[in-house]
Amino acid sequence: RTSAGRAYRIPTTLEDNAKLVVRTLSGIPVQDLYDHASDIESERIDNVELAFGLEKSGYSYEVKVFREAITSEIDAVKDSSWPSTHWIMMNAGETTNRGVELQLKARTEDSLASIAYSYVKSNGVHLDQINPDIWIDSGESVPTQTMSAMFSKRLANRLWGSINYYNATPMSYYSGDRTDGIAVADI
């Protein structure tokens, strides 16, 4: 199977009309925290995917190779020309993700097991600050590898129980904060 598509994400009402001013109880402006650019464009997401899979007797697998390009990303960017913290909602970057996904599933009438793995290489730029403009590499803002596993079983009285595990490699937020990755299990 092959697929290609284009999607647009229009700015939310908040992004398109952001204006937040901190005022005293008597209404005097103290600090202007957020504003918006007058020319915010819709984000554009272009994707291409090539997938191959097989399903037989309750078992299935699928392998996908994909490319996703996001342009005109909308985000809050710090404006350093202000004497205090001030953010402007605007188009702030572009990112391209390329990767592969693998998924295996086994199903019976009363149970389901699934395991999935994804490897993504991401690159792009993100506007971190204006006045002066500071651009950062957005390549580390997407986990390189993710893995999930799930087992569910039908219980009495039409109830289902499941055990899930999710793991993602370390990544950085645009703010510079870095995670050590995520490893979560739940029942």
FIBARO-159645 format. One record per atom (N, C-alpha, C, O): x, y, z. Coordinates in steps of 0.05 Angstrom, whole numbers, plus 5000, padded with zeros to 4 digits. Example, Ala and Ser with C-alpha at 12.3 -4.5 7.8 and 13.67 -1.06 7.14 Angstrom:
BEGIN
526448865156 524649105156 526449345156 528549345169 525749555142 527349795143 525850015157 526850235161 
end
This chain:
BEGIN
501749775000 500050005000 501850255000 503850265014 501050444985 502450704985 500350914990 497950894982 501151125003 499351355007 500951615008 503251615015 499651825000 500852095001 498652285008 496352245000 499252485023 497152675031 498252945039 500652975043 496453135040 497153405049 494953485068 492553455062 495653605090 493753705110 494553985118 496954055117 492654135127 493154405138 492054425166 489954315172 493454555183 492454615210 492254915212 494255055213 489855015213 489455305214 490155395243 489855235262 490955645246 491555735274 488955715291 486755775282 489355645316 487055645334 486255935340 487756115334 483955965352 483056235359 485056375377 485656605374 486156225397 488156325415 490656415400 491656635405 491656245382 494056305367 493756545349 495456715347 491456565337 490956785318 490157045331 490457255319 489257035356 488357285370 489657315397 488657465413 491857185402 493157195428 493757475437 494957635422 492857545461 493457805473 492957765503 490657755511 495157745518 494857715547 496457925561 498857935558 495058085576 496358305591 495658265620 493258235627 497658275638 497258265666 496658545676 498058735670 494458575691 493558835700 493258835731 492858625743 493459065742 492859095771 489859075775 488359075755 488859055800 486059045805 484559285794 482159265788 485959515792 484659755782 484759775751 483859965740 485959565738 486059555709 488459675696 488659685671 490459755711 492859865699 494659645689 495159455704 495559655663 497259435652 499959425667 501259635671 500759185674 503259145688 505259015669 507559095667 504358805656 506158655639 504558535615 502458425619 505658565591 504558455567 505858195562 508158185554 504457965566 505757705565 505657575537 507657475527 503257595524 502957465498 501757655477 500157825484 502557615452 501357765430 501457575406 502357345409 500357655384 500357485360 501457635336 501057885334 502657495318 503457615292 500957655276 499057495278 500957855259 498557915243 498357735218 496257735205 500357595212 500457435187 500957145192 502457025176 499757025212 500156735217 498956575195 496556595189 500556395182 499556215161 498855945174 499755885196 497255795159 496655525168 499155345166 500755385148 499455165185 501554965183 500754775160 498454725155 502754685145 502354495124 503854245129 506254245136 502454015127 503753755132 503453585107 501253525099 505753515095 505753335072 506853065081 508953055094 505552855073 506552585081 506452385058 504652405041 508352205058 508451985039 509051735055 510751745073 507651515049 508051265064 507951035045 506251015028 509750855049 509850595035 509650375056 511250365075 507650205054 507150005075 506749725062 505649705040 507649525076 507249255068 506349095093 507549135114 504348925090 503448775113 502148515104 501648475081 501748345124 500448085119 498748015143 499648055166 496347915138 494647825160 493747535154 492747485132 494047365173 493347085168 492746945195 494446955213 490546815197 489746645220 490246785247 491346665265 489347035249 489547175275 492247305280 492547435301 494147285261 496747415264 497047615242 496047575220 498447835248 498948025227 501548175232 502448195255 502748275211 505048455214 504848665193 503548635172 506148895199 506149115180 508849265183 509849305205 509949335160 512349495159 511749745143 510649725121 512449975154 511850235141 514450395139 516050395157 514750525116 516950725113 515450985106 513650995090 516251205120 514751445116 516551695116 518851695124 515451905105 516652175106 514452375111 512352365097 514852555130 512952755137 514353025139 516253055154 513453215124 514653485124 512553685135 510253695125 513353835155 511554035168 512754305163 515054355171 511254485150 512254755145 510454955159 508154895164 511455195164 509955405177 508955325205 506755405212 510555175220 509755095247 509055335263 510355545263 506855315278 505855535295 506755485324 506455275335 507955695336 508955665364 509255945376 509156145362 509655955402 510156205416 513156245416 514756075423 514056485407 516856555405 517456785423 515956985424 519656765438 520456975457 521357225441 523057205424 520357455449 521157715437 522957855457 522057955477 525557855451 527557965470 527758265470 529258385486 526258405452 526358695452 524658815475 524959055480 523058655488 521458745511 523158735536 524858565539 522658915555 524158915580 523458675598 524958605616 521158555594 520258325610 519658095591 519758125567 518957865602 518257635586 515857695569 513757785578 516157655543 514057715523 514257505501 516357455490 511957385494 511857175474 509957265452 507957395456 510657185427 508957245404 508356985389 510056825383 505756935384 504856705369 505456765340 504556965329 506856585327 507656625299 508556365286 508756155299 508956375259 510156145245 513056145253 514556335250 513955905263 516555905276 518455675267 520455625281 517855545245 519755345237 518655135218 516355155208 520354935213 519554715195 521154465203 523454485212 519954235200 521153985209 520553765188 518253765177 522453595183 521953365166 522653115182 524853095193 520752925183 521152675197 521252445176 519452435159 523252275178 523452045161 523751795180 525151815199 522451575173 522751355191 521451095181 520551075158 521550905199 520450645194 518850555219 519650615241 516650415214 515050305236 514550015231 514049925208 514649855252 514149575251 512049505271 512049605293 510149335263 508049255283 507348955279 506948865256 507148815301 506348535301 503948505319 503848625341 501848355310 499448315326 498748015325 499047885305 497647925348 496447655349 493747685363 493547805384 491747565351 489047595362 487647325363 487747165345 486347275386 484547045388 481847155396 481447405398 479846985400 477247075406 477147235432 475447415436 478847165451 478747295477 481347425486 481747485510 483247475467 485747615474 486947755450 486347695427 488647955456 490048095436 492848165446 493148265469 494848125430 497648205437 498648365414 498248305391 500048585421 501148755400 503848865409 504248925433 505748885391 508349015396 508949185372 508649105349 509949425378 510549615356 513149755362 513849805385 514649825341 517149965343 517350175321 516350135299 518550405328 518750615308 521550745311 522550795333 522750795288 525350945287 524851185269 523951165247 525451425280 525051675265 527551845265 528851875286 528251945242 530352145240 529052405233 527652425213 529452605250 528152865247 530153085242 532253085255 529553265224 531353505222 529653745214 527453715203 530653975220 529254225215 530354445232 532254415246 528954675230 529754905246 527255025260 524954995250 527755155283 525555275298 526555545308 528755575319 524855745305 525456015314 524956025344 522755995353 527156055360 526956055389 526556325401 525256355421 527556525387 527456805398 527656995375 528956945355 526357235378 526657445358 527857695372 527657725397 529057865356 530258115366 532458075386 532158165409 534657945381 535457835354 534357555349 533557415368 534257485324 533257215316 535257005324 537557025318 534256795338 535956565345 534356315336 532156265345 535656175317 534455925306 535855695320 538255695325 534255485326 535455245337 534754995320 532855005304 536354795323 535954545308 533654395321 533654345345 531554325306 529254185317 529453885315 527553745321 531753785306 532153495302 531853325327 531153095325 532453445350 532253285375 529553315389 529253215411 527653445375 525053485388 523153255383 520853265392 524053045370 522452805365 524052575376 526452545369 522852395392 524352155401 525351995377 523751945358 527751905377 528851745355 527551475354 526951375332 527151355377 525951085378 523651075398 523851185420 521450945390 519350885409 518550595406 518950465385 517550485428 516750205428 514350175446 514250305467 512450015438 510149965455 509349665454 509749535433 508349575476 507349295477 504749295493 504449435512 502949125484 500349105497 499348825497 499548685476 498148745519 496748485520 494148535533 494048645555 491948445521 489348475533 487848205532 488248045514 486148165552 484847915555 481947965564 481348135580 480047815552 477247835559 476947705587 477847475591 475547845605 475047745632 472047675633 470647685613 471147615657 468347545661 466547795657 467548015658 464047755652 462047965650 462648175628 462248415633 463748085606 464348265583 466348475589 466448685576 468048445609 470248635616 472748535603 473148305598 474548735598 477248675587 479248785606 478848995618 481548655609 483748745624 486148765606 486348615587 487948955611 490348975594 492749065609 492549195630 495048995599 497649075609 499049215585 499149105563 500049455590 501249615569 504049715578 504549765601 505849735558 508449845563 509150035540 508649975517 510350265547 511050465527 513850575534 514450635557 515550595514 518250695518 518950885495 518450835472 520151115502 521151305482 523951405490 524451445514 525651435471 528351525476 528451825484 526551965479 530651915496 530852195504 530352385481 530952325458 529352625488 528852835468 529053105482 529053115506 529153315466 529153585477 526753735468 525853715445 525653905486 523554085479 524854335467 527154385471 523254485452 524254735440 525354925461 527155085455 524454905485 525355085507 528155015515 529455165529 529154785506 531854695515 531754485536 533754345541 529454455549 529154245570 529353975556 528453935534 530753785569 531253525558 529953305576 530153325600 528653115564 527652885579 529652665578 531352655561 529552495598 531252255598 529952025584 530851795586 527852085570 526251875557 523951795575 523651895597 522251625564 519851545579 519751235579 520251115558 519151125602 518650835604 516250815623 516550865647 513950735613 511550725628 510150455624 509950355602 509150345646 507550105645 504950155660 504950295680 502750045650 500250075665 498549825661 498949665643 496649805679 494749575679 491949685678 490049535677 
end
